């Protein structure tokens, strides 16, 4: 899906569009000659590893799927707040296909995802029309989703309302 800057459903920016606001993100990593890496991010520890090599954490590609789901959650929250879209929870399942030959040096095979599919369930009594407006804004603003799409990963996001009654 291409970004459409002229979509009338897009919310106004929540920041002064004419004032530059650059953010720097920092990560430190240590790897002791294994598949396991330990990163420090603002005092938080993140571990990646590979099954069969130690399996002490998710793989780096699994962390990118986690980053996508987490980023969607943040942007859903921000857009829902701006829209006064009422919801009690969001659940996201994400999966992606990768041909492991790419990261092992086979020429012509990309080392990252071919496709990613997400199921996004919003627990809300809002209308389908309001959900669609939320979806458009989230997909327009989500940095990680836009990184995936800019890398030509086929990203499919299926959004659904889960009624609040009976929860």
Secondary structure, DSSP 8 states (H G I E B T S, - for coil): ----TT-TT----SS-TTS--------EEEE-SSS-EEEEETTEEEEE--TTTT--SB-HHHHHHHHHHHHHHHHHHHHHHHHT---SEEEEEEEEE--TTGGGT-TTS-SS-SEEEEEEEEE----HHHHHHHHHHHHHH-HHHHHHHHTT-EEEEEEEEE-STT-
